[in-house]
Amino acid sequence: LMDIQVLAITKELDAEEKIQFQIVYANENKSVSVGVLLALFLGGLGIHKFYLGQSGWGVLYLLFCWTFIPSIIALVEACLMGGTVRKYNTAKAYEICEGIKMMRS
């Protein structure tokens, strides 16, 4: 199920390009449920950050996991995960769409 913002991003694509977009987007978008579960159960290790492509933050969480501070932060982030994942998916959709537009000849 695509977000309204994602549909707006793809409005300039023709039918063939939209199919290409959907194939790539289906493989690249992230799930809110998975993000929440990762933040709740493995958030202290930063696994949810790696899931969303934020490797630098993930490494920082790993470095400080012994302090339990990342665990506390991850609990808050689990509550905000819906918006975070939607922002990630919208940015990814824009990136994919721009790549498809660049391949036009």
N, C-alpha and C positions, 0 to 999 in steps of 0.2 A: 504494500500500500504506500503510494507516494504522497509526500507532503504537498500542500498547495504551493509553497515556495518552489519546490522542485519542479512542479508542473509549469509554473511561470517561467522558470529558467529555460525549459525546453521548448517554449512556444515558437521560437525561431527555427527549429529544426524541421526538416521534412520527414515524411513517414519512415523512410529507410534509416535516416539518422536517429530518429526516436527509438527505433528497434535496437540499433547499435548502442545507444545510450542506456536503454533498459538492461541490456545484457551486462554491460560494464558496471552500471550502478548496482545491480543486484549482487554482484560480487564484492563491491567496495563499501556499501553502506553498513552501518552498525546497528545493533539492537539495543534498545533502552533496557530491556529485561536483563540481558547479559551484562551490560554495563553496571546496573544496580547490583546484581549478584556478585560480580567481581569486586566492586567497591566494598560491599558488606563483608565478604569472606576473605578476600585477598588484598584488600585496600591498603593494609599496613605495609605490604611489599610493593605497592604501586602497580600491581598488575592491570588495574583499570586504566591507568595512564598509558601503559604499553598498548592496550587494546585500542585506545583512541589515537594512537600514533604519536603520543607525547613522550618519546623515549627519554628525553632529558629529565623530565619530571619523574618518570619511572625510576631512573637511576638514583635521583635524589631521595625518593621514598625508600629505595633499597638501602642507601647509605645510612639513613637515620631510622630504620625500622626498629632498632633496638631501644629507641627512646619512647616508642609508642605514640609519639606525636603524629606521625603519618596515619596511624590507625584512627585517631580521633578526627583528623581532617577528612579521612576517607568516609567516615560515617556521615559527615555533613555533605560531602560530595555525592554520596549515594542518594540523598534527598533531592539534589539538584541535577541528577544525571539525565533526566528527560530533556531539559533544555540544552545540556552539554552535547548530548548525542544528536539532537535536532540541528544544532549549530554545525557540528562535524559533518552530518549528512548533507546539509545545504551547501557547505563549502566544497565538499567532495563532488556534489552534483554540478556546481558551477565549474569546477576544474575539469570534469569529464566533458561537459558541454563545450567549453572553450577549446579543448583538445580536438573534439569532433569538428568544430567550426574551422580550426586551423588546417584540417586535412582536406577541406573543400578545394576543388581545383577549378 
